[in-house]
């Protein structure tokens, strides 16, 4: 009989914050959590960094605070049976294996400084952006880790010296957290979902690929060992959870796929956060997109066969709302967004393409830059705020269209999560533009929930075979506009997207 007080913990390290959440193993409900903001460092246009020490310090602080909260609730941190870890992907850290100190700040996934590095790599393959796609599933882009590693090797003397002396270790954020939090600070591991975002892992072998490493001239000696998403990574080495095992590691979007219960081939979810990430479960089949999507590992549970996914990534979603707040002072708080957007009946024919760092899927065009068009004397900030929400929905429509073409089957519904999914105005826009139901679960913390579910599976608490056993209830948004209206709006959007391309002609070529 399962202990009613049994708890599962989840570390959720994201772009803008770190969190530690605790779920009940009995009824899957969120018990408590703590969140610490993460400061993004942007000293130059296109550069986005994080202090690696701030990452691990914030994670430790969250764990200790949650222990206090549990005590206040009459519970104990000792009831936390195991911990799952989920993290922002692609963000790259190099550190000294001897001292454990970072050799440079973490270069964040949306950082675009590696344009020249991308050009250098493209020159080696006749400017074919999909040259390595059959091996790693990914196109050349500033997005992925190999380009960030290459830039660090070429531009940071401390990195060059550490590699020469075999002192350099690379990791995505999961690896950095494991190194600091598990064992004696020598555990150098990652999981298949995070490794699949580097351009260095072979999708078929699920191991570092000699050809890919040679292509980027990245030594395999700096890379972590690749493990499955569901196994024992070792025990936490200090603090209130000392001795507790971390038994799951997944990239944040893959964890969300698990947490949204998208375990069957053909199911899909979309996360609305800083960016948007739409994943479509393709089962045990590796499906290569011909419409601008990427192929990635969805998850691998222990010795079970890997599950793959098609993914479409939108660089700027919630970040566009933050831009309206921080740079234009259009509102004081993101909570005001929905009310202001709904104060007008439409966008007044204003369209906003938030291509601050180019466009991700399905365009993969780094020459694009942000564009607001259709402004008249009638336009107010409410119209622009509403156009910003609509831009998020339009970008996701583009990705769903690509997924429908690649799979040959039209998506019948879309499950959603993430901070922006709290905005009902946005989700109604999304349902209108997609023409299919948009479903928001009652469990809003689906990313961390996915890490907790996977950790519980690893230690045998459940098998993750029957979604009906997970008590998650949904709110559904249905389409309220005609197909003609939808098509007319989409034509205007496509016109705006074309106009924003080619602005920064120093950037990498687009991917057809």
Secondary structure, DSSP 8 states (H G I E B T S, - for coil): ---TT-EEEEEEE-SSEEEEEEEETTT--EEEEEEEE---B--STT--EE-HHHHHHHHHHHHHHHHHHHHHTT--GGGEEEEEEEE-SS-EEEEETTT--BSS-EE-TT--TTHHHHHHHHHTTTT-TTTTHHHHS--S-TTSHHHHHHHHHHH-HHHHHHHHTT-EEEEEHHHHHHHHHBTTTT--EEEHHHHTTTT-EETTTTEE-HHHHHHHT--GGGS-EEE-SSS---BB-SSTTTT-BEEEEEEHHHHHHHHTT--STT-EEEEESSSEEEEEEEET-----SSS-EEEEEE--TTS--EEEEEEEES-SHHHHHHHHHTT-S-S-GGGHHHHHTTSSS-TT-EEE--TT-B-TTT-BTT---EEE---TT--HHHHHHHHHHHHHHHHHHHHHHHHHHHSS---EEEEESGGGG-HHHHHHHHHHHTSEEEEES---HHHHHHHHHHHHHTTS--S--GGGS---EEEE---S-HHHHHHHHHHHHHHHHHHTTS-TTS-----
